[in-house]
Amino acid sequence: LSRRKGKNTEKNVLIREVIREVAGFAPYEKRILEMLKNDFEKKALKFAKKRLGTHYRAKKKREEFSEIVRSLRARK
């Protein structure tokens, strides 16, 4: 049904992981990562909002990349 649209299934998550591994990050995503590595949370959100169009999408993207930065810091 329409409520299912966009739901993350196991298959979708796996496919997105593989695509991310192969393709890497877009230039604007790399810039967001750099901002988050240097603790510019608000600036990263504002930049993401400008690129993605909505506050909600920007928050989601920032959270996604915050997790990546956290895992990078944990590795060291």
mmCIF file of the N, C-alpha and C atoms, coordinates in Angstrom:
data_MODEL
# 
_entry.id   MODEL 
# 
loop_
_atom_site.group_PDB 
_atom_site.id 
_atom_site.type_symbol 
_atom_site.label_atom_id 
_atom_site.label_alt_id 
_atom_site.label_comp_id 
_atom_site.label_asym_id 
_atom_site.label_entity_id 
_atom_site.label_seq_id 
_atom_site.pdbx_PDB_ins_code 
_atom_site.Cartn_x 
_atom_site.Cartn_y 
_atom_site.Cartn_z 
_atom_site.occupancy 
_atom_site.B_iso_or_equiv 
_atom_site.pdbx_formal_charge 
_atom_site.auth_seq_id 
_atom_site.auth_comp_id 
_atom_site.auth_asym_id 
_atom_site.auth_atom_id 
_atom_site.pdbx_PDB_model_num 
ATOM 1   N N  . LEU A 1 1  ? 0.824  -1.200 0.000  1.00 0.00 ? 1  LEU A N  1 
ATOM 2   C CA . LEU A 1 1  ? 0.000  0.000  0.000  1.00 0.00 ? 1  LEU A CA 1 
ATOM 3   C C  . LEU A 1 1  ? 0.861  1.255  0.000  1.00 0.00 ? 1  LEU A C  1 
ATOM 4   N N  . SER A 1 2  ? 0.221  2.392  -0.049 1.00 0.00 ? 2  SER A N  1 
ATOM 5   C CA . SER A 1 2  ? 0.968  3.647  -0.152 1.00 0.00 ? 2  SER A CA 1 
ATOM 6   C C  . SER A 1 2  ? 1.787  3.927  1.101  1.00 0.00 ? 2  SER A C  1 
ATOM 7   N N  . ARG A 1 3  ? 1.371  3.376  2.243  1.00 0.00 ? 3  ARG A N  1 
ATOM 8   C CA . ARG A 1 3  ? 2.128  3.599  3.480  1.00 0.00 ? 3  ARG A CA 1 
ATOM 9   C C  . ARG A 1 3  ? 3.470  2.889  3.452  1.00 0.00 ? 3  ARG A C  1 
ATOM 10  N N  . ARG A 1 4  ? 3.598  1.850  2.632  1.00 0.00 ? 4  ARG A N  1 
ATOM 11  C CA . ARG A 1 4  ? 4.843  1.072  2.533  1.00 0.00 ? 4  ARG A CA 1 
ATOM 12  C C  . ARG A 1 4  ? 5.899  1.783  1.701  1.00 0.00 ? 4  ARG A C  1 
ATOM 13  N N  . LYS A 1 5  ? 5.479  2.704  0.856  1.00 0.00 ? 5  LYS A N  1 
ATOM 14  C CA . LYS A 1 5  ? 6.401  3.340  -0.081 1.00 0.00 ? 5  LYS A CA 1 
ATOM 15  C C  . LYS A 1 5  ? 7.543  4.032  0.665  1.00 0.00 ? 5  LYS A C  1 
ATOM 16  N N  . GLY A 1 6  ? 8.761  3.728  0.245  1.00 0.00 ? 6  GLY A N  1 
ATOM 17  C CA . GLY A 1 6  ? 9.927  4.342  0.845  1.00 0.00 ? 6  GLY A CA 1 
ATOM 18  C C  . GLY A 1 6  ? 10.416 3.643  2.101  1.00 0.00 ? 6  GLY A C  1 
ATOM 19  N N  . LYS A 1 7  ? 9.781  2.555  2.476  1.00 0.00 ? 7  LYS A N  1 
ATOM 20  C CA . LYS A 1 7  ? 10.185 1.829  3.686  1.00 0.00 ? 7  LYS A CA 1 
ATOM 21  C C  . LYS A 1 7  ? 11.514 1.125  3.443  1.00 0.00 ? 7  LYS A C  1 
ATOM 22  N N  . ASN A 1 8  ? 12.373 1.138  4.459  1.00 0.00 ? 8  ASN A N  1 
ATOM 23  C CA . ASN A 1 8  ? 13.665 0.463  4.334  1.00 0.00 ? 8  ASN A CA 1 
ATOM 24  C C  . ASN A 1 8  ? 13.488 -1.029 4.574  1.00 0.00 ? 8  ASN A C  1 
ATOM 25  N N  . THR A 1 9  ? 13.648 -1.801 3.518  1.00 0.00 ? 9  THR A N  1 
ATOM 26  C CA . THR A 1 9  ? 13.623 -3.256 3.661  1.00 0.00 ? 9  THR A CA 1 
ATOM 27  C C  . THR A 1 9  ? 15.069 -3.727 3.739  1.00 0.00 ? 9  THR A C  1 
ATOM 28  N N  . GLU A 1 10 ? 15.282 -4.984 4.122  1.00 0.00 ? 10 GLU A N  1 
ATOM 29  C CA . GLU A 1 10 ? 16.641 -5.525 4.193  1.00 0.00 ? 10 GLU A CA 1 
ATOM 30  C C  . GLU A 1 10 ? 17.336 -5.407 2.848  1.00 0.00 ? 10 GLU A C  1 
ATOM 31  N N  . LYS A 1 11 ? 16.577 -5.739 1.795  1.00 0.00 ? 11 LYS A N  1 
ATOM 32  C CA . LYS A 1 11 ? 17.125 -5.700 0.435  1.00 0.00 ? 11 LYS A CA 1 
ATOM 33  C C  . LYS A 1 11 ? 17.551 -4.278 0.060  1.00 0.00 ? 11 LYS A C  1 
ATOM 34  N N  . ASN A 1 12 ? 16.684 -3.304 0.335  1.00 0.00 ? 12 ASN A N  1 
ATOM 35  C CA . ASN A 1 12 ? 17.001 -1.912 0.013  1.00 0.00 ? 12 ASN A CA 1 
ATOM 36  C C  . ASN A 1 12 ? 18.226 -1.414 0.761  1.00 0.00 ? 12 ASN A C  1 
ATOM 37  N N  . VAL A 1 13 ? 18.314 -1.758 2.044  1.00 0.00 ? 13 VAL A N  1 
ATOM 38  C CA . VAL A 1 13 ? 19.449 -1.332 2.859  1.00 0.00 ? 13 VAL A CA 1 
ATOM 39  C C  . VAL A 1 13 ? 20.745 -1.898 2.288  1.00 0.00 ? 13 VAL A C  1 
ATOM 40  N N  . LEU A 1 14 ? 20.725 -3.185 1.933  1.00 0.00 ? 14 LEU A N  1 
ATOM 41  C CA . LEU A 1 14 ? 21.901 -3.830 1.359  1.00 0.00 ? 14 LEU A CA 1 
ATOM 42  C C  . LEU A 1 14 ? 22.310 -3.171 0.040  1.00 0.00 ? 14 LEU A C  1 
ATOM 43  N N  . ILE A 1 15 ? 21.338 -2.925 -0.823 1.00 0.00 ? 15 ILE A N  1 
ATOM 44  C CA . ILE A 1 15 ? 21.608 -2.306 -2.121 1.00 0.00 ? 15 ILE A CA 1 
ATOM 45  C C  . ILE A 1 15 ? 22.215 -0.918 -1.928 1.00 0.00 ? 15 ILE A C  1 
ATOM 46  N N  . ARG A 1 16 ? 21.645 -0.122 -1.003 1.00 0.00 ? 16 ARG A N  1 
ATOM 47  C CA . ARG A 1 16 ? 22.166 1.226  -0.760 1.00 0.00 ? 16 ARG A CA 1 
ATOM 48  C C  . ARG A 1 16 ? 23.578 1.192  -0.213 1.00 0.00 ? 16 ARG A C  1 
ATOM 49  N N  . GLU A 1 17 ? 23.875 0.199  0.637  1.00 0.00 ? 17 GLU A N  1 
ATOM 50  C CA . GLU A 1 17 ? 25.226 0.049  1.180  1.00 0.00 ? 17 GLU A CA 1 
ATOM 51  C C  . GLU A 1 17 ? 26.230 -0.218 0.067  1.00 0.00 ? 17 GLU A C  1 
ATOM 52  N N  . VAL A 1 18 ? 25.872 -1.135 -0.841 1.00 0.00 ? 18 VAL A N  1 
ATOM 53  C CA . VAL A 1 18 ? 26.763 -1.489 -1.952 1.00 0.00 ? 18 VAL A CA 1 
ATOM 54  C C  . VAL A 1 18 ? 26.985 -0.278 -2.851 1.00 0.00 ? 18 VAL A C  1 
ATOM 55  N N  . ILE A 1 19 ? 25.927 0.441  -3.163 1.00 0.00 ? 19 ILE A N  1 
ATOM 56  C CA . ILE A 1 19 ? 26.041 1.628  -4.016 1.00 0.00 ? 19 ILE A CA 1 
ATOM 57  C C  . ILE A 1 19 ? 26.935 2.667  -3.350 1.00 0.00 ? 19 ILE A C  1 
ATOM 58  N N  . ARG A 1 20 ? 26.762 2.869  -2.044 1.00 0.00 ? 20 ARG A N  1 
ATOM 59  C CA . ARG A 1 20 ? 27.580 3.845  -1.307 1.00 0.00 ? 20 ARG A CA 1 
ATOM 60  C C  . ARG A 1 20 ? 29.057 3.445  -1.345 1.00 0.00 ? 20 ARG A C  1 
ATOM 61  N N  . GLU A 1 21 ? 29.319 2.125  -1.204 1.00 0.00 ? 21 GLU A N  1 
ATOM 62  C CA . GLU A 1 21 ? 30.699 1.636  -1.255 1.00 0.00 ? 21 GLU A CA 1 
ATOM 63  C C  . GLU A 1 21 ? 31.333 1.887  -2.612 1.00 0.00 ? 21 GLU A C  1 
ATOM 64  N N  . VAL A 1 22 ? 30.582 1.602  -3.671 1.00 0.00 ? 22 VAL A N  1 
ATOM 65  C CA . VAL A 1 22 ? 31.109 1.704  -5.033 1.00 0.00 ? 22 VAL A CA 1 
ATOM 66  C C  . VAL A 1 22 ? 31.227 3.161  -5.469 1.00 0.00 ? 22 VAL A C  1 
ATOM 67  N N  . ALA A 1 23 ? 30.177 3.928  -5.256 1.00 0.00 ? 23 ALA A N  1 
ATOM 68  C CA . ALA A 1 23 ? 30.126 5.293  -5.779 1.00 0.00 ? 23 ALA A CA 1 
ATOM 69  C C  . ALA A 1 23 ? 30.783 6.310  -4.862 1.00 0.00 ? 23 ALA A C  1 
ATOM 70  N N  . GLY A 1 24 ? 30.833 6.027  -3.552 1.00 0.00 ? 24 GLY A N  1 
ATOM 71  C CA . GLY A 1 24 ? 31.402 6.986  -2.611 1.00 0.00 ? 24 GLY A CA 1 
ATOM 72  C C  . GLY A 1 24 ? 30.427 8.110  -2.315 1.00 0.00 ? 24 GLY A C  1 
ATOM 73  N N  . PHE A 1 25 ? 30.965 9.256  -1.940 1.00 0.00 ? 25 PHE A N  1 
ATOM 74  C CA . PHE A 1 25 ? 30.130 10.398 -1.560 1.00 0.00 ? 25 PHE A CA 1 
ATOM 75  C C  . PHE A 1 25 ? 30.114 11.448 -2.653 1.00 0.00 ? 25 PHE A C  1 
ATOM 76  N N  . ALA A 1 26 ? 29.011 12.176 -2.731 1.00 0.00 ? 26 ALA A N  1 
ATOM 77  C CA . ALA A 1 26 ? 28.916 13.318 -3.633 1.00 0.00 ? 26 ALA A CA 1 
ATOM 78  C C  . ALA A 1 26 ? 29.765 14.448 -3.045 1.00 0.00 ? 26 ALA A C  1 
ATOM 79  N N  . PRO A 1 27 ? 30.198 15.390 -3.873 1.00 0.00 ? 27 PRO A N  1 
ATOM 80  C CA . PRO A 1 27 ? 31.025 16.486 -3.353 1.00 0.00 ? 27 PRO A CA 1 
ATOM 81  C C  . PRO A 1 27 ? 30.388 17.250 -2.190 1.00 0.00 ? 27 PRO A C  1 
ATOM 82  N N  . TYR A 1 28 ? 29.078 17.511 -2.266 1.00 0.00 ? 28 TYR A N  1 
ATOM 83  C CA . TYR A 1 28 ? 28.440 18.242 -1.168 1.00 0.00 ? 28 TYR A CA 1 
ATOM 84  C C  . TYR A 1 28 ? 28.417 17.402 0.104  1.00 0.00 ? 28 TYR A C  1 
ATOM 85  N N  . GLU A 1 29 ? 28.360 16.072 -0.045 1.00 0.00 ? 29 GLU A N  1 
ATOM 86  C CA . GLU A 1 29 ? 28.370 15.187 1.119  1.00 0.00 ? 29 GLU A CA 1 
ATOM 87  C C  . GLU A 1 29 ? 29.754 15.182 1.775  1.00 0.00 ? 29 GLU A C  1 
ATOM 88  N N  . LYS A 1 30 ? 30.787 15.233 0.958  1.00 0.00 ? 30 LYS A N  1 
ATOM 89  C CA . LYS A 1 30 ? 32.152 15.305 1.493  1.00 0.00 ? 30 LYS A CA 1 
ATOM 90  C C  . LYS A 1 30 ? 32.333 16.590 2.295  1.00 0.00 ? 30 LYS A C  1 
ATOM 91  N N  . ARG A 1 31 ? 31.749 17.650 1.797  1.00 0.00 ? 31 ARG A N  1 
ATOM 92  C CA . ARG A 1 31 ? 31.848 18.940 2.484  1.00 0.00 ? 31 ARG A CA 1 
ATOM 93  C C  . ARG A 1 31 ? 31.125 18.895 3.827  1.00 0.00 ? 31 ARG A C  1 
ATOM 94  N N  . ILE A 1 32 ? 29.962 18.250 3.856  1.00 0.00 ? 32 ILE A N  1 
ATOM 95  C CA . ILE A 1 32 ? 29.213 18.093 5.107  1.00 0.00 ? 32 ILE A CA 1 
ATOM 96  C C  . ILE A 1 32 ? 30.036 17.268 6.092  1.00 0.00 ? 32 ILE A C  1 
ATOM 97  N N  . LEU A 1 33 ? 30.658 16.195 5.596  1.00 0.00 ? 33 LEU A N  1 
ATOM 98  C CA . LEU A 1 33 ? 31.504 15.364 6.461  1.00 0.00 ? 33 LEU A CA 1 
ATOM 99  C C  . LEU A 1 33 ? 32.637 16.181 7.077  1.00 0.00 ? 33 LEU A C  1 
ATOM 100 N N  . GLU A 1 34 ? 33.285 17.009 6.274  1.00 0.00 ? 34 GLU A N  1 
ATOM 101 C CA . GLU A 1 34 ? 34.378 17.838 6.791  1.00 0.00 ? 34 GLU A CA 1 
ATOM 102 C C  . GLU A 1 34 ? 33.881 18.792 7.872  1.00 0.00 ? 34 GLU A C  1 
ATOM 103 N N  . MET A 1 35 ? 32.715 19.386 7.645  1.00 0.00 ? 35 MET A N  1 
ATOM 104 C CA . MET A 1 35 ? 32.145 20.303 8.639  1.00 0.00 ? 35 MET A CA 1 
ATOM 105 C C  . MET A 1 35 ? 31.881 19.572 9.953  1.00 0.00 ? 35 MET A C  1 
ATOM 106 N N  . LEU A 1 36 ? 31.341 18.367 9.853  1.00 0.00 ? 36 LEU A N  1 
ATOM 107 C CA . LEU A 1 36 ? 31.023 17.602 11.062 1.00 0.00 ? 36 LEU A CA 1 
ATOM 108 C C  . LEU A 1 36 ? 32.292 17.138 11.776 1.00 0.00 ? 36 LEU A C  1 
ATOM 109 N N  . LYS A 1 37 ? 33.331 16.801 11.010 1.00 0.00 ? 37 LYS A N  1 
ATOM 110 C CA . LYS A 1 37 ? 34.602 16.396 11.624 1.00 0.00 ? 37 LYS A CA 1 
ATOM 111 C C  . LYS A 1 37 ? 35.195 17.546 12.429 1.00 0.00 ? 37 LYS A C  1 
ATOM 112 N N  . ASN A 1 38 ? 34.949 18.787 11.977 1.00 0.00 ? 38 ASN A N  1 
ATOM 113 C CA . ASN A 1 38 ? 35.480 19.967 12.654 1.00 0.00 ? 38 ASN A CA 1 
ATOM 114 C C  . ASN A 1 38 ? 34.471 20.594 13.616 1.00 0.00 ? 38 ASN A C  1 
ATOM 115 N N  . ASP A 1 39 ? 33.412 19.845 13.945 1.00 0.00 ? 39 ASP A N  1 
ATOM 116 C CA . ASP A 1 39 ? 32.391 20.268 14.919 1.00 0.00 ? 39 ASP A CA 1 
ATOM 117 C C  . ASP A 1 39 ? 31.625 21.530 14.516 1.00 0.00 ? 39 ASP A C  1 
ATOM 118 N N  . PHE A 1 40 ? 31.293 21.643 13.239 1.00 0.00 ? 40 PHE A N  1 
ATOM 119 C CA . PHE A 1 40 ? 30.422 22.723 12.764 1.00 0.00 ? 40 PHE A CA 1 
ATOM 120 C C  . PHE A 1 40 ? 29.041 22.143 12.470 1.00 0.00 ? 40 PHE A C  1 
ATOM 121 N N  . GLU A 1 41 ? 28.357 21.716 13.539 1.00 0.00 ? 41 GLU A N  1 
ATOM 122 C CA . GLU A 1 41 ? 27.055 21.048 13.394 1.00 0.00 ? 41 GLU A CA 1 
ATOM 123 C C  . GLU A 1 41 ? 26.027 21.950 12.698 1.00 0.00 ? 41 GLU A C  1 
ATOM 124 N N  . LYS A 1 42 ? 25.902 23.179 13.205 1.00 0.00 ? 42 LYS A N  1 
ATOM 125 C CA . LYS A 1 42 ? 24.879 24.081 12.684 1.00 0.00 ? 42 LYS A CA 1 
ATOM 126 C C  . LYS A 1 42 ? 25.167 24.466 11.233 1.00 0.00 ? 42 LYS A C  1 
ATOM 127 N N  . LYS A 1 43 ? 26.428 24.738 10.958 1.00 0.00 ? 43 LYS A N  1 
ATOM 128 C CA . LYS A 1 43 ? 26.824 25.105 9.601  1.00 0.00 ? 43 LYS A CA 1 
ATOM 129 C C  . LYS A 1 43 ? 26.536 23.959 8.628  1.00 0.00 ? 43 LYS A C  1 
ATOM 130 N N  . ALA A 1 44 ? 26.809 22.728 9.081  1.00 0.00 ? 44 ALA A N  1 
ATOM 131 C CA . ALA A 1 44 ? 26.551 21.543 8.259  1.00 0.00 ? 44 ALA A CA 1 
ATOM 132 C C  . ALA A 1 44 ? 25.058 21.416 7.967  1.00 0.00 ? 44 ALA A C  1 
ATOM 133 N N  . LEU A 1 45 ? 24.232 21.680 8.988  1.00 0.00 ? 45 LEU A N  1 
ATOM 134 C CA . LEU A 1 45 ? 22.777 21.604 8.806  1.00 0.00 ? 45 LEU A CA 1 
ATOM 135 C C  . LEU A 1 45 ? 22.299 22.659 7.807  1.00 0.00 ? 45 LEU A C  1 
ATOM 136 N N  . LYS A 1 46 ? 22.793 23.873 7.947  1.00 0.00 ? 46 LYS A N  1 
ATOM 137 C CA . LYS A 1 46 ? 22.386 24.948 7.046  1.00 0.00 ? 46 LYS A CA 1 
ATOM 138 C C  . LYS A 1 46 ? 22.805 24.656 5.606  1.00 0.00 ? 46 LYS A C  1 
ATOM 139 N N  . PHE A 1 47 ? 24.025 24.117 5.453  1.00 0.00 ? 47 PHE A N  1 
ATOM 140 C CA . PHE A 1 47 ? 24.528 23.777 4.123  1.00 0.00 ? 47 PHE A CA 1 
ATOM 141 C C  . PHE A 1 47 ? 23.684 22.660 3.507  1.00 0.00 ? 47 PHE A C  1 
ATOM 142 N N  . ALA A 1 48 ? 23.388 21.632 4.323  1.00 0.00 ? 48 ALA A N  1 
ATOM 143 C CA . ALA A 1 48 ? 22.581 20.505 3.836  1.00 0.00 ? 48 ALA A CA 1 
ATOM 144 C C  . ALA A 1 48 ? 21.177 20.974 3.459  1.00 0.00 ? 48 ALA A C  1 
ATOM 145 N N  . LYS A 1 49 ? 20.634 21.877 4.243  1.00 0.00 ? 49 LYS A N  1 
ATOM 146 C CA . LYS A 1 49 ? 19.287 22.398 3.964  1.00 0.00 ? 49 LYS A CA 1 
ATOM 147 C C  . LYS A 1 49 ? 19.268 23.140 2.636  1.00 0.00 ? 49 LYS A C  1 
ATOM 148 N N  . LYS A 1 50 ? 20.323 23.891 2.384  1.00 0.00 ? 50 LYS A N  1 
ATOM 149 C CA . LYS A 1 50 ? 20.403 24.638 1.117  1.00 0.00 ? 50 LYS A CA 1 
ATOM 150 C C  . LYS A 1 50 ? 20.478 23.681 -0.065 1.00 0.00 ? 50 LYS A C  1 
ATOM 151 N N  . ARG A 1 51 ? 21.241 22.582 0.088  1.00 0.00 ? 51 ARG A N  1 
ATOM 152 C CA . ARG A 1 51 ? 21.417 21.640 -1.007 1.00 0.00 ? 51 ARG A CA 1 
ATOM 153 C C  . ARG A 1 51 ? 20.230 20.703 -1.187 1.00 0.00 ? 51 ARG A C  1 
ATOM 154 N N  . LEU A 1 52 ? 19.590 20.301 -0.071 1.00 0.00 ? 52 LEU A N  1 
ATOM 155 C CA . LEU A 1 52 ? 18.549 19.285 -0.148 1.00 0.00 ? 52 LEU A CA 1 
ATOM 156 C C  . LEU A 1 52 ? 17.134 19.855 -0.199 1.00 0.00 ? 52 LEU A C  1 
ATOM 157 N N  . GLY A 1 53 ? 16.982 21.110 0.174  1.00 0.00 ? 53 GLY A N  1 
ATOM 158 C CA . GLY A 1 53 ? 15.672 21.738 0.011  1.00 0.00 ? 53 GLY A CA 1 
ATOM 159 C C  . GLY A 1 53 ? 14.816 21.842 1.253  1.00 0.00 ? 53 GLY A C  1 
ATOM 160 N N  . THR A 1 54 ? 14.808 20.835 2.119  1.00 0.00 ? 54 THR A N  1 
ATOM 161 C CA . THR A 1 54 ? 13.952 20.916 3.296  1.00 0.00 ? 54 THR A CA 1 
ATOM 162 C C  . THR A 1 54 ? 14.749 20.677 4.571  1.00 0.00 ? 54 THR A C  1 
ATOM 163 N N  . HIS A 1 55 ? 14.232 21.243 5.656  1.00 0.00 ? 55 HIS A N  1 
ATOM 164 C CA . HIS A 1 55 ? 14.873 21.106 6.966  1.00 0.00 ? 55 HIS A CA 1 
ATOM 165 C C  . HIS A 1 55 ? 14.896 19.641 7.399  1.00 0.00 ? 55 HIS A C  1 
ATOM 166 N N  . TYR A 1 56 ? 13.806 18.934 7.151  1.00 0.00 ? 56 TYR A N  1 
ATOM 167 C CA . TYR A 1 56 ? 13.695 17.525 7.555  1.00 0.00 ? 56 TYR A CA 1 
ATOM 168 C C  . TYR A 1 56 ? 14.748 16.666 6.855  1.00 0.00 ? 56 TYR A C  1 
ATOM 169 N N  . ARG A 1 57 ? 14.895 16.841 5.544  1.00 0.00 ? 57 ARG A N  1 
ATOM 170 C CA . ARG A 1 57 ? 15.904 16.079 4.787  1.00 0.00 ? 57 ARG A CA 1 
ATOM 171 C C  . ARG A 1 57 ? 17.304 16.407 5.270  1.00 0.00 ? 57 ARG A C  1 
ATOM 172 N N  . ALA A 1 58 ? 17.529 17.685 5.566  1.00 0.00 ? 58 ALA A N  1 
ATOM 173 C CA . ALA A 1 58 ? 18.848 18.118 6.030  1.00 0.00 ? 58 ALA A CA 1 
ATOM 174 C C  . ALA A 1 58 ? 19.183 17.491 7.382  1.00 0.00 ? 58 ALA A C  1 
ATOM 175 N N  . LYS A 1 59 ? 18.200 17.443 8.287  1.00 0.00 ? 59 LYS A N  1 
ATOM 176 C CA . LYS A 1 59 ? 18.423 16.834 9.600  1.00 0.00 ? 59 LYS A CA 1 
ATOM 177 C C  . LYS A 1 59 ? 18.753 15.355 9.455  1.00 0.00 ? 59 LYS A C  1 
ATOM 178 N N  . LYS A 1 60 ? 18.035 14.695 8.562  1.00 0.00 ? 60 LYS A N  1 
ATOM 179 C CA . LYS A 1 60 ? 18.247 13.268 8.332  1.00 0.00 ? 60 LYS A CA 1 
ATOM 180 C C  . LYS A 1 60 ? 19.658 13.012 7.780  1.00 0.00 ? 60 LYS A C  1 
ATOM 181 N N  . LYS A 1 61 ? 20.071 13.840 6.828  1.00 0.00 ? 61 LYS A N  1 
ATOM 182 C CA . LYS A 1 61 ? 21.393 13.699 6.221  1.00 0.00 ? 61 LYS A CA 1 
ATOM 183 C C  . LYS A 1 61 ? 22.487 13.974 7.259  1.00 0.00 ? 61 LYS A C  1 
ATOM 184 N N  . ARG A 1 62 ? 22.288 15.005 8.077  1.00 0.00 ? 62 ARG A N  1 
ATOM 185 C CA . ARG A 1 62 ? 23.279 15.333 9.106  1.00 0.00 ? 62 ARG A CA 1 
ATOM 186 C C  . ARG A 1 62 ? 23.420 14.192 10.108 1.00 0.00 ? 62 ARG A C  1 
ATOM 187 N N  . GLU A 1 63 ? 22.297 13.594 10.499 1.00 0.00 ? 63 GLU A N  1 
ATOM 188 C CA . GLU A 1 63 ? 22.342 12.466 11.433 1.00 0.00 ? 63 GLU A CA 1 
ATOM 189 C C  . GLU A 1 63 ? 23.078 11.280 10.825 1.00 0.00 ? 63 GLU A C  1 
ATOM 190 N N  . GLU A 1 64 ? 22.794 11.022 9.552  1.00 0.00 ? 64 GLU A N  1 
ATOM 191 C CA . GLU A 1 64 ? 23.461 9.923  8.834  1.00 0.00 ? 64 GLU A CA 1 
ATOM 192 C C  . GLU A 1 64 ? 24.978 10.116 8.863  1.00 0.00 ? 64 GLU A C  1 
ATOM 193 N N  . PHE A 1 65 ? 25.421 11.344 8.575  1.00 0.00 ? 65 PHE A N  1 
ATOM 194 C CA . PHE A 1 65 ? 26.847 11.604 8.530  1.00 0.00 ? 65 PHE A CA 1 
ATOM 195 C C  . PHE A 1 65 ? 27.470 11.727 9.917  1.00 0.00 ? 65 PHE A C  1 
ATOM 196 N N  . SER A 1 66 ? 26.680 12.126 10.899 1.00 0.00 ? 66 SER A N  1 
ATOM 197 C CA . SER A 1 66 ? 27.180 12.165 12.276 1.00 0.00 ? 66 SER A CA 1 
ATOM 198 C C  . SER A 1 66 ? 27.541 10.763 12.734 1.00 0.00 ? 66 SER A C  1 
ATOM 199 N N  . GLU A 1 67 ? 26.730 9.787  12.332 1.00 0.00 ? 67 GLU A N  1 
ATOM 200 C CA . GLU A 1 67 ? 27.021 8.381  12.663 1.00 0.00 ? 67 GLU A CA 1 
ATOM 201 C C  . GLU A 1 67 ? 28.335 7.943  12.024 1.00 0.00 ? 67 GLU A C  1 
ATOM 202 N N  . ILE A 1 68 ? 28.551 8.349  10.772 1.00 0.00 ? 68 ILE A N  1 
ATOM 203 C CA . ILE A 1 68 ? 29.780 7.990  10.061 1.00 0.00 ? 68 ILE A CA 1 
ATOM 204 C C  . ILE A 1 68 ? 30.992 8.600  10.769 1.00 0.00 ? 68 ILE A C  1 
ATOM 205 N N  . VAL A 1 69 ? 30.887 9.879  11.153 1.00 0.00 ? 69 VAL A N  1 
ATOM 206 C CA . VAL A 1 69 ? 31.983 10.562 11.843 1.00 0.00 ? 69 VAL A CA 1 
ATOM 207 C C  . VAL A 1 69 ? 32.245 9.880  13.187 1.00 0.00 ? 69 VAL A C  1 
ATOM 208 N N  . ARG A 1 70 ? 31.172 9.513  13.890 1.00 0.00 ? 70 ARG A N  1 
ATOM 209 C CA . ARG A 1 70 ? 31.307 8.841  15.183 1.00 0.00 ? 70 ARG A CA 1 
ATOM 210 C C  . ARG A 1 70 ? 32.046 7.521  15.038 1.00 0.00 ? 70 ARG A C  1 
ATOM 211 N N  . SER A 1 71 ? 31.696 6.763  13.994 1.00 0.00 ? 71 SER A N  1 
ATOM 212 C CA . SER A 1 71 ? 32.364 5.469  13.781 1.00 0.00 ? 71 SER A CA 1 
ATOM 213 C C  . SER A 1 71 ? 33.829 5.666  13.382 1.00 0.00 ? 71 SER A C  1 
ATOM 214 N N  . LEU A 1 72 ? 34.125 6.732  12.628 1.00 0.00 ? 72 LEU A N  1 
ATOM 215 C CA . LEU A 1 72 ? 35.517 7.021  12.266 1.00 0.00 ? 72 LEU A CA 1 
ATOM 216 C C  . LEU A 1 72 ? 36.342 7.357  13.505 1.00 0.00 ? 72 LEU A C  1 
ATOM 217 N N  . ARG A 1 73 ? 35.750 8.122  14.410 1.00 0.00 ? 73 ARG A N  1 
ATOM 218 C CA . ARG A 1 73 ? 36.451 8.508  15.642 1.00 0.00 ? 73 ARG A CA 1 
ATOM 219 C C  . ARG A 1 73 ? 36.643 7.302  16.553 1.00 0.00 ? 73 ARG A C  1 
ATOM 220 N N  . ALA A 1 74 ? 35.679 6.400  16.554 1.00 0.00 ? 74 ALA A N  1 
ATOM 221 C CA . ALA A 1 74 ? 35.740 5.210  17.403 1.00 0.00 ? 74 ALA A CA 1 
ATOM 222 C C  . ALA A 1 74 ? 36.847 4.265  16.919 1.00 0.00 ? 74 ALA A C  1 
ATOM 223 N N  . ARG A 1 75 ? 37.078 4.254  15.606 1.00 0.00 ? 75 ARG A N  1 
ATOM 224 C CA . ARG A 1 75 ? 38.118 3.392  15.020 1.00 0.00 ? 75 ARG A CA 1 
ATOM 225 C C  . ARG A 1 75 ? 39.518 3.787  15.446 1.00 0.00 ? 75 ARG A C  1 
ATOM 226 N N  . LYS A 1 76 ? 39.703 5.097  15.652 1.00 0.00 ? 76 LYS A N  1 
ATOM 227 C CA . LYS A 1 76 ? 41.050 5.598  15.972 1.00 0.00 ? 76 LYS A CA 1 
ATOM 228 C C  . LYS A 1 76 ? 41.469 5.294  17.384 1.00 0.00 ? 76 LYS A C  1 
# 
